[in-house]
Amino acid sequence: MREYLLCLLAAAAVTYLLTPPVRSLALRLGFMAEVRDRDVHSAPTPRLGGLAMVGGIVAGLLLASKLPMMRAVFEGTNTAVALLSGVAIIVALGIVDDRWGLDAPTKLAGQVLAAGVMAFQGIAIIWLPIGGTFVLDPLTSVLFTVIIVLVSINAINFVDGLDGLAAGIVAVAAGAFFAYSYLLSVELGFERATLATLVSVLLVGVCLGFLPNNFFRARIFMGDTGSMTLGLLLAAGTITLSGQVDPSAVAGGTLLPTLLPILLPVAVMAVPLMDLLLAVIRRTRAGRNPFAPDKQHLHHRLLEMGHSQVRAVLLMYAWTGLIAGAAVAVAFVPLGYAALGFLVGLGLLIFAVRRPGRTQQAQVRRLRTGTGA
């Protein structure tokens, strides 16, 4: 655990220290998020913060490669190279998009390329826990991997709409994923889960290091450089855990060997995935491009209900933590206790969502009636 904690701290510290110079670079080179009708921020804000996060990831990986207990991740496999190859492509794509803007087909093609490069180099779904162990042929393995990566990247990209929202959600989700993958890789000796554990803890680190400059009111945005990188890394962790660890080999009374490896990735990504699914359905029904932006995401709806930006972000964190935490809890406690905790948390969150503060309610009434400043 100490090695993982060191990697987390290194990733957080490097990200935090790199963010101010990256912000200065973004201002100088014109990487600015202008205010549009669908945006919530009220003033042009520099983006490209994802570049600082990538620096934190690289620093964490370099440190891990020097730690005796972590060297197994890098020895005898090509996974680190595969991961960095995919990240490099996504970062290049994100930088171009943050500066000049790219159309949806071009971005999609770049995402497919990054996912394919990772898959062909070894970060790929090998089997699925369906009917025991269902082994995938090479072509299906690559195709299935590309789909998972695309969904993850765009889910995080879609949810990145409020100050600190995407970074906080990924930190909570990655923390939950770390807890389970650590159980497998350390407690149960599944060496192949180690990359998932390392990636998860680095994600927590870079998000925590970035949040001080990104939380309301944000001094810098992560941009597509950051959101797509986070989505790619979450997908890589998911793939190396659920797609490469044989569920039939997991024993123990408190684990759900055939279901949890498949349910946990969905649970930790539940909020971004739900937002993505609703957006695609909503836009398709309206006859629009599924990737065309709008102002009807889950966080926008919370704002319309009267919640402040900070409260809306914290509620989204809480929803992510509730769903992901309940799924992870199944690995540690009896199912009944996990279900009870989930139901209690669900009730509290529903109450919180339906009861915005009085100040926020008054602001919404003024906006709807056209009175007040």
C-alpha positions, 0 to 999 in steps of 0.5 A: 500500500505504501508504494501506491500511496507514494505514486498517488502523492507524486501524481498529485504533486506534479499535477498541482505544480504543473497546472499554473505554468500550463495555465500561463501557456494556455493564455499565451497560446490562445487555448481559451474556452469562450462563453457560449449559450450552453456554457455555465462559466461566465468569463473566458477561461483557459483550458489545456489543464489536461496537459498537467494531468498527463505530466502527473500520470507520467511522473507516477509511472516513472516512480512506480517503475523504480519501486521494487514492489511495482516493477512487475507491472513493467517487466515482461509485458508491453502494457506500459508502452501500450498505455502511453501510446494510447495516451500520446495519441489522445493528448495530441488529439485533445490539444488540437481540439482544445485550440482549433476545434475538431468535428465529431467524425475526426475526434471519433477517428482519433479515439478509435486509433488510440484505442486500437493502438492499445488493443493491438499492443496488449491492453485488450479484453481477452475473455468475458465472465459469461457462462464461466469463461468465454474466450474472445478471438483476436478480432473480437477482442480488439473490437470489443476493447475499442468500443469500451474505450470509446464509451468511456472517453465520451462519457467523461467528455460529456459529463465535463460541464461544471467546475470540478465535476469531471475531475471529482467524479473520476477521482471517486470512481477511480478510488472505488475501482482501486479498492477492488483491484487492490483486493485482487492484486494484493490480497488475492495475488492476481498480478495481472490486476496490478496495472489496473490498481496502479492506473486507478491510484494515479487517476485519483492522484492527478484529479486531486492535484488538479481540483484546487485550480479547477473547482468553482470558480475554476482558474483553468479547465482540463479541456478535451486533452484532460477529459479524453485522457481520463476516459482512456485511462479509466477504460484501460483500468477496466479492461486490465481488471475485468477482461484479463482477470479470470473470474472463475479463479476468484474464490471467497464467500464475500465475492461475486466471482462471475458478476462483480468483475463485469458489474463493477466497471459499470457501477464506477462509471454509472453517472457518466454512462447514464448522462451519455446514454440520455444525451444520445437518446435525447439528441437522436429523438430530436433528429440531431447528431448524438455528439451535438452539444446541448444544455440538458445534461444531468448537471444542467438539470440540477442547476435548473432545479435550483442547486448552486454549481457547488451543490450540483457538483457535490451531488454528482460526486455523491451519486457516483460514490453511492453507486460505486461504493455499493458495488465495491462493498459487495466484495468486502461485506455480505450482500444484505449489508451492502444493499441496506447501505445503498438504500439508506444512501439513496434515500438521503440523496433523493431528499437532497436532490429534491430540496435545493437551498432556499437561496438557490430556489429564490434565484431560480424563481427570479430567473423564471419570472424575470425579476431581480438582477 
